[in-house]
Amino acid sequence: MSLLSRSHRTGAPARLSHRLATALTAVGLVLAGGATAFTVASTAAADIYCPPPFDTLPGCGGGGGDDAPPASGAWSSRSAGGMTTQLYVPGTAPKPGAGRALMVSLHGCAQTSTALRDGGNWAGTADEYGMVVAIPAAPNGGVLLGCWDYYDGNHSRTSPSRHDDNLLQLVEDLLSDTSLGIDPDQVYLSGLSSGGGEAMVMGCLAPDVFAGVGINAGPSVGTSSGQIASVQVSQAQVTNTCRTFSGSASSAFGTQLTSVIYGSNDTTVAPGYNTLNAQVMAGIYGAGSQSSFSLAGLAGNNTSGSGTLWSDGEGPRVSLIQNTGMGHNWPAGGGSGGAYITTNSIDYPAYVTGFFFENNRRVDRNAEPSDPPTEQPTDPPAEEPTDPPEPGLYCGSATNAAHKAAGRAHSYGVNPYNPYYADVSLGYMGLGDATVTTLKESSSGRFDVVTSC
């Protein structure tokens, strides 16, 4: 574990000077190109969401139909996981509806949880998705100047000397608060710099807890405080460290998602760590299909840059964004900005939340009952459909958008990185509106992806 981390917690004065010197290197995570912090008033409390028929009661909102404006929530402060945590609870209904998602967002070194609360631009996205946002302050002031203890390769879920158990307890505390209604299948984590490094640690350590991990300019797992300026670990080393962290929870990698983002002007954390982190997680997930996407059309004040997507047979798993012109900052893309927060970027809160919601593998998307066949057999049961398809049933090739318009498929997200799925069978049809796919209909109204008719 980090020497500085241990001295900070135990107060061993004999070793403090050596550990302080080691940790001062870590301050470089955030001390380059700093900005003046902003503080703005928290969003005021508003009407709460009430489902019909209670939507007409005093104090209720969000139940007035699709044309009704979304209700706003409010920030509050509470103790959770042994940390002072800024908590945003929206007034809107959750999406997709099984319960509220939880986004835990970690500040960087020399940045505070209140700065990220006021300038991180989380509230609007939280209202849009009905999502709870928790921004904890690193315990005991952090390793140094608020840094999260992501360092080295000896993390565990129970060690009281690291920050890992605090974050797991934070999630447990919020899940146990029934008034929040959080769905354990929609717990996400994101962070900047040392917070990004810690987010990756937690994604590796507890993939069963975190369905999605957002890493913003974070060093790879297993690195030390002195290894931020250049990439000093290999993909094989980071992969082994991440897998070792997961232990008996490694099977949960099968449904986890990762988003990585960094700026082209980051001179603090080596840009190569971002590509490495994306490659490591794609390899662990078995997402071997790589494609690119444009940032044009994304929310935010600066959509210059490039995107890379890694997918498996069922859809997207890992997203990597390089935002041109951005430095070592949280990419708010709007709002007031603040210390190590830039508005000259994409709106990362909107992007990462959308990416996680659209591709979550743990939420049951088949919960909606399917309509039974319109014609029921009256005599002996009908034989199973055979090739070629029965007369009147569809089999043909078309663009994904055309299949969706004809009621044969559905999608999540916005072109060009939106995944398509065949109706009923949920067969993966690839990404984008213009992708051509062949679908074959069975007698039950099911559409399957096939190579030809």
LINUR-V606507 format. One record per pair of residues at least 24 apart in sequence whose C-alpha atoms are under 6 Angstrom apart, sorted by the first residue. I is the first residue (numbers start at 1). GAP is how many residues later the second one is. D is the distance in whole Angstrom. If there is no record, write none. Layout:
i=I gap=GAP d=D
i=I gap=GAP d=D
This chain:
i=1 gap=151 d=5
i=1 gap=153 d=6
i=2 gap=149 d=6
i=5 gap=138 d=5
i=25 gap=201 d=6
i=26 gap=199 d=5
i=29 gap=239 d=6
i=30 gap=79 d=6
i=35 gap=304 d=5
i=36 gap=303 d=5
i=37 gap=301 d=4
i=37 gap=302 d=4
i=38 gap=300 d=5
i=39 gap=79 d=6
i=40 gap=78 d=6
i=43 gap=31 d=5
i=44 gap=30 d=6
i=45 gap=28 d=6
i=45 gap=29 d=5
i=46 gap=26 d=6
i=48 gap=43 d=4
i=49 gap=42 d=5
i=49 gap=43 d=5
i=62 gap=30 d=6
i=80 gap=90 d=5
i=81 gap=85 d=5
i=81 gap=88 d=5
i=81 gap=89 d=4
i=83 gap=56 d=6
i=84 gap=52 d=6
i=84 gap=53 d=6
i=85 gap=50 d=5
i=85 gap=51 d=4
i=86 gap=48 d=6
i=86 gap=49 d=5
i=87 gap=46 d=6
i=87 gap=47 d=5
i=88 gap=44 d=6
i=88 gap=45 d=5
i=89 gap=43 d=5
i=90 gap=37 d=5
i=90 gap=40 d=6
i=92 gap=35 d=6
i=92 gap=38 d=5
i=93 gap=37 d=5
i=94 gap=35 d=6
i=94 gap=36 d=4
i=95 gap=34 d=5
i=99 gap=82 d=6
i=99 gap=83 d=5
i=99 gap=84 d=5
i=100 gap=31 d=5
i=100 gap=81 d=6
i=100 gap=82 d=4
i=100 gap=83 d=6
i=101 gap=30 d=5
i=101 gap=81 d=6
i=101 gap=82 d=6
i=101 gap=85 d=5
i=101 gap=86 d=6
i=102 gap=29 d=6
i=102 gap=30 d=5
i=102 gap=31 d=6
i=102 gap=85 d=5
i=103 gap=30 d=5
i=103 gap=85 d=5
i=103 gap=86 d=6
i=104 gap=29 d=6
i=104 gap=30 d=5
i=104 gap=31 d=6
i=104 gap=85 d=5
i=105 gap=30 d=5
i=105 gap=84 d=6
i=105 gap=85 d=5
i=105 gap=86 d=5
i=106 gap=85 d=4
i=106 gap=89 d=5
i=107 gap=84 d=6
i=107 gap=85 d=6
i=107 gap=88 d=5
i=108 gap=84 d=5
i=108 gap=85 d=5
i=108 gap=86 d=5
i=108 gap=87 d=5
i=109 gap=36 d=6
i=109 gap=37 d=5
i=109 gap=38 d=4
i=110 gap=35 d=5
i=110 gap=36 d=6
i=113 gap=24 d=5
i=119 gap=217 d=5
i=119 gap=218 d=5
i=119 gap=219 d=6
i=120 gap=212 d=5
i=121 gap=211 d=5
i=121 gap=214 d=5
i=122 gap=227 d=6
i=125 gap=225 d=6
i=147 gap=47 d=6
i=148 gap=46 d=5
i=148 gap=47 d=6
i=150 gap=47 d=6
i=150 gap=48 d=5
i=151 gap=72 d=6
i=151 gap=73 d=5
i=152 gap=70 d=4
i=152 gap=71 d=5
i=152 gap=72 d=5
i=153 gap=69 d=4
i=185 gap=177 d=6
i=187 gap=24 d=6
i=188 gap=24 d=5
i=188 gap=25 d=6
i=189 gap=24 d=5
i=190 gap=24 d=4
i=190 gap=25 d=6
i=191 gap=24 d=6
i=191 gap=25 d=6
i=192 gap=24 d=5
i=193 gap=24 d=5
i=193 gap=25 d=4
i=204 gap=38 d=5
i=204 gap=41 d=6
i=204 gap=42 d=5
i=205 gap=40 d=5
i=205 gap=41 d=5
i=207 gap=45 d=5
i=207 gap=46 d=6
i=208 gap=44 d=5
i=211 gap=45 d=5
i=212 gap=44 d=6
i=212 gap=45 d=5
i=212 gap=46 d=6
i=213 gap=45 d=5
i=214 gap=44 d=6
i=214 gap=45 d=5
i=214 gap=46 d=6
i=215 gap=45 d=5
i=216 gap=44 d=6
i=216 gap=45 d=5
i=216 gap=46 d=6
i=217 gap=45 d=5
i=219 gap=54 d=6
i=228 gap=41 d=5
i=229 gap=40 d=5
i=229 gap=41 d=5
i=230 gap=40 d=5
i=239 gap=41 d=6
i=254 gap=31 d=6
i=255 gap=106 d=5
i=257 gap=60 d=5
i=257 gap=61 d=6
i=258 gap=60 d=5
i=259 gap=59 d=6
i=259 gap=60 d=5
i=260 gap=60 d=5
i=261 gap=59 d=6
i=261 gap=60 d=5
i=261 gap=61 d=6
i=262 gap=60 d=5
i=263 gap=59 d=6
i=263 gap=60 d=5
i=263 gap=61 d=6
i=263 gap=63 d=4
i=263 gap=64 d=5
i=264 gap=60 d=5
i=264 gap=61 d=6
i=264 gap=62 d=6
i=265 gap=60 d=6
i=265 gap=61 d=5
i=265 gap=62 d=4
i=266 gap=61 d=4
i=266 gap=62 d=5
i=287 gap=24 d=5
i=287 gap=25 d=4
i=299 gap=47 d=6
i=299 gap=48 d=5
i=300 gap=33 d=4
i=300 gap=45 d=6
i=300 gap=46 d=4
i=300 gap=47 d=4
i=301 gap=32 d=5
i=301 gap=43 d=5
i=301 gap=44 d=6
i=302 gap=42 d=5
i=302 gap=43 d=4
i=302 gap=44 d=5
i=303 gap=43 d=5
i=314 gap=114 d=5
i=358 gap=54 d=5
i=393 gap=48 d=6
i=394 gap=46 d=6
i=394 gap=47 d=5
i=395 gap=44 d=6
i=395 gap=45 d=4
i=396 gap=42 d=5
i=396 gap=43 d=6
i=397 gap=40 d=5
i=397 gap=41 d=4
i=398 gap=38 d=5
i=398 gap=39 d=6
i=399 gap=35 d=5
i=399 gap=36 d=5
i=399 gap=37 d=4
i=400 gap=33 d=5
i=400 gap=35 d=6
i=400 gap=36 d=6
i=401 gap=32 d=5
i=422 gap=25 d=6
i=423 gap=24 d=6
